[in-house]
Amino acid sequence: MKSEIEDLNQIIQGMHPLIEGIRREVAKVIIGQQHMIDRMLVGLLANGHILLEGVPGLAKTAAITALAQCIHGQFQRIQFTPDLLPSDLIGNLIYVPKDGTYITKKGPIFANFVLADEINRAPAKVQSALLEAMQERQVTIGETSHPLPSPFLVMATQNPIEQEGTYALPEAQVDRFMLKVVVTYPNEEEEKKIMHLAAKTYRLPPLAPVIEPEKILEMRKLVDQIHVDDQITEYIIRLVFATRQPAKFAPPLAGKIRFGGSPRATIYLNLAARAVAFLNGRGYVTPQDVKSIAMDVLRHRVITTFEAEADEVTSEHIVQHLLDNIPVP
């Protein structure tokens, strides 16, 4: 086993110039926001969709666009609005009077990378259509199911402060996102660099592609091979079960959690930790890999009770309490 892990370490480290190439290109247009960029790379490597939440102007859309430009694949940006229809997203059947047949016109969802901008502005029917695409990697037009390209990744943004004209995402759809990343303001030094870079009357040129989609699929196969020790597996299980049975695993949280993480939380925490190990050039997962990604995997899967809301206890507080108190192997 040790020799296999060492061999995997070398293969993964051989892939790192490609990852660093993506980082360098993205850094040409995105200053700071390292946490957000790392999480987008985790989603890319672990085949998991990503939801970015933050106030306007924090480069959420720009970062997703930059990442897509670095990969030589198809990219579509869909601006979600209250009048958007499912057919605007997935496509529809068009009748041809000449021969009395229908032809399929595919929508913008048929791309490797889809930016769902301001996803919470879309009505329920559109969100349901996106739900099938995210979960099944296919869409149904008429009576026919059409597979989506591979790789296929949805990266969505939402604004947490503007409620007028928005539709709260259903819990089932939020659960389809592997990661929910909260994007914060840059520091003073980063803000100064952003001003020097962007305070111009012309647009920055597009980034050059540095990697083919086939390489992403090759990297994902390596992520699947990354070793997760039994103790790490038990740690992941304890973290997720603590969100379901707080009285047993974290007594101070009893009565604060209405719903905890589903088995999808366990699966995604395992996969995301492997992707973090890959980014760190390792063929094995450490407890720190799990702890570093757990907040982004679990924060949108922990639903608090009215009692918790009254005490101003958020899902982030709960996840942080678990990370601080659940014994680490």
C-alpha positions in Angstrom: 0.0 0.0 0.0 2.8 2.4 0.9 4.5 2.0 -2.5 1.2 2.4 -4.3 0.6 5.7 -2.5 4.1 6.9 -3.3 3.6 6.1 -6.9 0.3 8.0 -6.9 2.0 10.9 -5.2 4.5 11.2 -8.1 1.7 10.9 -10.7 -0.3 13.6 -9.0 2.7 15.9 -8.6 3.4 15.4 -12.3 -0.1 16.9 -13.0 0.5 19.9 -10.8 2.0 22.1 -13.6 -1.4 22.0 -15.2 -3.1 23.1 -12.0 -0.6 25.9 -11.5 -1.1 27.0 -15.1 -4.8 27.4 -14.3 -4.0 29.4 -11.2 -1.6 31.7 -13.0 -4.1 32.4 -15.8 -6.9 33.1 -13.3 -4.6 35.4 -11.3 -4.3 37.6 -14.3 -7.9 38.8 -13.8 -8.8 37.8 -10.2 -6.9 39.4 -7.3 -7.0 37.5 -4.0 -10.1 35.3 -3.4 -7.8 32.3 -3.1 -10.4 30.4 -1.1 -13.0 30.8 -3.8 -10.6 29.7 -6.6 -9.4 26.7 -4.6 -13.0 25.6 -4.0 -13.8 25.9 -7.7 -10.8 23.7 -8.5 -12.1 21.2 -5.9 -15.5 21.1 -7.6 -13.8 20.7 -11.0 -11.6 17.7 -9.7 -14.4 16.1 -7.7 -17.1 16.4 -10.3 -19.3 18.5 -8.0 -21.4 21.5 -8.7 -20.6 24.8 -6.9 -22.8 27.5 -5.5 -21.1 30.9 -4.8 -22.9 33.3 -2.4 -21.8 36.8 -1.8 -22.7 40.5 -2.2 -22.4 42.0 -5.7 -19.0 43.0 -7.0 -16.9 40.3 -5.4 -15.8 38.7 -8.8 -18.0 35.6 -8.5 -19.0 35.7 -12.1 -15.6 36.9 -13.3 -13.9 34.0 -11.4 -16.1 31.4 -12.9 -15.7 32.8 -16.4 -11.9 32.9 -16.0 -11.8 29.3 -14.9 -13.9 28.2 -17.9 -11.6 30.2 -20.2 -8.6 28.3 -18.9 -10.1 25.0 -20.0 -10.5 24.3 -23.7 -14.2 23.3 -23.5 -17.6 24.7 -24.1 -18.8 27.5 -21.8 -22.2 29.1 -21.5 -23.4 31.8 -19.2 -27.1 31.9 -18.4 -28.5 35.0 -16.8 -31.4 33.8 -14.6 -34.4 36.1 -14.6 -38.0 35.7 -13.3 -39.4 35.4 -16.8 -36.9 32.6 -17.8 -38.6 29.4 -19.2 -37.3 25.8 -19.0 -37.0 25.8 -22.8 -34.7 28.8 -22.5 -32.4 26.5 -20.5 -32.6 23.0 -22.0 -34.0 23.7 -25.5 -37.2 22.6 -27.1 -38.8 20.9 -30.1 -39.4 22.9 -33.2 -42.1 21.9 -35.7 -41.1 21.8 -39.4 -44.3 22.3 -41.5 -42.6 21.2 -44.7 -42.3 17.6 -43.7 -44.5 17.5 -40.6 -41.7 16.6 -38.2 -40.0 18.0 -35.1 -36.4 18.9 -34.7 -34.6 19.3 -31.4 -33.0 22.6 -30.7 -30.6 22.2 -27.8 -30.4 24.9 -25.2 -27.3 26.5 -23.5 -27.3 23.8 -20.8 -25.4 21.6 -23.4 -22.0 22.8 -22.5 -19.0 21.6 -20.4 -19.2 24.5 -18.0 -22.5 26.3 -17.3 -22.6 29.6 -15.3 -26.0 30.0 -13.7 -25.8 33.7 -12.8 -28.1 34.8 -10.0 -29.7 31.4 -9.9 -32.2 32.4 -7.2 -34.0 34.7 -9.6 -35.3 31.8 -11.6 -38.9 30.4 -11.0 -39.5 26.9 -9.8 -40.0 25.3 -13.2 -36.6 26.5 -14.4 -35.0 25.3 -11.2 -36.6 21.9 -11.6 -35.2 21.6 -15.2 -31.7 22.5 -13.9 -32.2 20.0 -11.1 -32.4 17.0 -13.6 -29.4 18.3 -15.5 -27.3 18.6 -12.3 -28.2 15.2 -10.9 -28.7 13.0 -13.9 -26.3 14.7 -16.3 -29.1 14.6 -18.8 -32.1 16.6 -19.9 -35.5 15.6 -21.3 -36.8 17.4 -24.3 -40.2 16.2 -25.4 -40.1 12.4 -24.7 -36.4 12.0 -25.4 -33.5 12.2 -22.9 -30.3 13.7 -24.1 -27.0 13.2 -22.3 -25.0 16.3 -21.4 -21.3 16.6 -22.4 -18.5 15.3 -20.2 -17.2 17.0 -18.1 -20.3 18.8 -17.1 -20.2 21.3 -14.2 -22.7 23.9 -13.0 -21.3 26.9 -11.2 -24.0 29.1 -9.8 -24.0 32.5 -8.1 -26.6 34.0 -5.8 -27.0 37.3 -4.0 -27.8 36.9 -0.3 -29.0 40.5 0.4 -31.5 41.2 -2.3 -34.8 39.4 -1.8 -37.2 41.2 -4.1 -37.8 39.3 -7.3 -36.0 36.2 -6.1 -37.1 32.6 -5.4 -35.5 30.7 -2.6 -33.8 27.6 -3.9 -35.5 24.4 -2.8 -33.6 22.3 -0.3 -33.5 19.4 -2.8 -31.7 21.6 -5.3 -29.3 23.2 -2.8 -28.3 19.7 -1.7 -27.2 18.9 -5.3 -24.4 21.4 -5.0 -21.3 19.7 -3.6 -20.0 23.0 -2.2 -21.6 26.2 -1.1 -18.9 28.9 -0.9 -19.4 32.2 0.9 -17.4 34.9 -0.8 -16.1 37.7 1.4 -14.6 41.1 0.8 -10.9 41.4 -0.1 -8.4 43.0 2.3 -6.9 46.5 1.8 -3.8 45.4 -0.1 -5.9 43.2 -2.5 -8.4 46.0 -3.0 -5.6 48.3 -4.0 -4.4 45.7 -6.6 -7.9 45.3 -7.9 -8.3 49.0 -8.4 -5.0 49.2 -10.4 -6.0 46.2 -12.5 -9.6 47.0 -13.2 -10.0 50.8 -13.0 -9.6 51.2 -16.8 -12.0 52.0 -19.6 -11.2 48.9 -21.6 -12.0 45.2 -20.9 -9.2 42.8 -20.1 -8.4 40.3 -22.9 -9.7 36.8 -22.5 -7.5 34.2 -20.9 -5.7 31.5 -22.9 -6.8 27.8 -22.5 -4.1 25.8 -20.7 -5.8 22.4 -20.3 -8.1 20.1 -22.3 -11.3 18.6 -20.9 -9.8 15.1 -21.3 -7.1 16.0 -18.8 -9.8 17.0 -16.3 -11.3 13.5 -16.7 -7.9 12.0 -16.3 -7.3 13.9 -13.1 -10.7 12.8 -11.8 -9.6 9.2 -12.2 -6.6 9.9 -10.0 -8.9 11.6 -7.4 -10.8 8.3 -7.2 -7.6 6.4 -6.5 -6.5 8.7 -3.5 -6.3 6.6 -0.3 -8.7 7.3 2.5 -7.7 5.6 5.7 -10.3 3.8 7.8 -9.8 6.3 10.6 -10.5 9.2 8.2 -13.6 7.4 7.0 -14.8 7.1 10.6 -14.1 10.8 11.2 -16.2 11.8 8.1 -19.1 9.5 9.4 -18.9 11.0 12.9 -19.1 14.6 11.5 -22.1 13.8 9.3 -23.9 11.8 12.0 -23.4 14.6 14.5 -25.6 16.8 12.3 -28.3 14.1 12.6 -27.9 13.0 16.2 -26.5 16.1 18.0 -27.7 14.8 21.4 -25.3 11.8 21.0 -22.3 13.4 19.4 -22.5 17.1 20.4 -24.9 17.6 23.3 -24.7 21.4 23.4 -26.3 21.4 19.9 -29.4 19.3 21.0 -32.5 21.1 19.8 -30.6 23.3 17.4 -30.7 21.1 14.3 -33.9 20.3 12.4 -32.4 18.3 9.6 -28.8 17.1 9.2 -26.7 16.0 6.3 -27.9 13.2 4.1 -25.7 10.4 2.7 -24.9 12.8 -0.1 -23.0 14.9 2.5 -20.9 11.9 3.4 -20.1 11.1 -0.2 -19.3 14.7 -1.1 -17.1 15.2 2.0 -15.1 12.1 1.1 -14.8 13.2 -2.6 -14.0 16.9 -1.8 -11.3 15.8 0.8 -9.7 13.7 -1.9 -9.7 16.7 -4.3 -8.1 18.8 -1.6 -5.4 16.1 -1.2 -4.8 16.2 -4.9 -4.4 20.0 -4.9 -1.8 19.5 -2.1 0.1 16.9 -4.2 -0.8 13.9 -2.1 -2.2 10.5 -2.8 -3.8 10.2 0.6 -6.2 12.2 2.7 -5.3 13.8 6.1 -7.8 14.9 8.8 -6.9 18.5 7.9 -8.1 17.9 4.3 -11.5 17.0 5.7 -11.6 19.9 8.2 -10.6 22.4 5.6 -13.4 21.5 3.2 -16.1 20.5 5.7 -17.7 23.9 6.2 -18.3 24.3 2.4 -19.8 20.8 2.1 -22.0 20.9 5.2 -23.1 24.5 5.7 -26.1 24.2 3.3 -27.0 20.8 4.5 -27.6 21.7 8.1 -31.1 23.1 8.6 -31.5 24.9 12.0 -34.6 24.9 14.3 -36.6 27.9 15.3 -34.9 27.7 18.6 -31.5 28.1 17.0 -32.7 31.0 14.9 -34.0 32.7 18.1 -30.6 32.2 19.7 -28.9 33.5 16.4 -27.2 30.2 16.0 -26.5 29.6 12.2 -25.6 26.5 10.4 -22.0 27.8 10.1 -21.9 28.0 14.0 -23.0 24.4 14.2 -20.5 23.1 11.7 -17.7 25.0 13.4 -18.7 23.6 16.8 -18.5 20.1 15.4 -15.1 20.7 13.8 -13.8 22.1 17.1 -15.3 19.3 19.3 -15.5 16.0 17.3 -12.3 14.1 18.1 -9.8 14.1 15.2 -8.0 10.8 14.4 
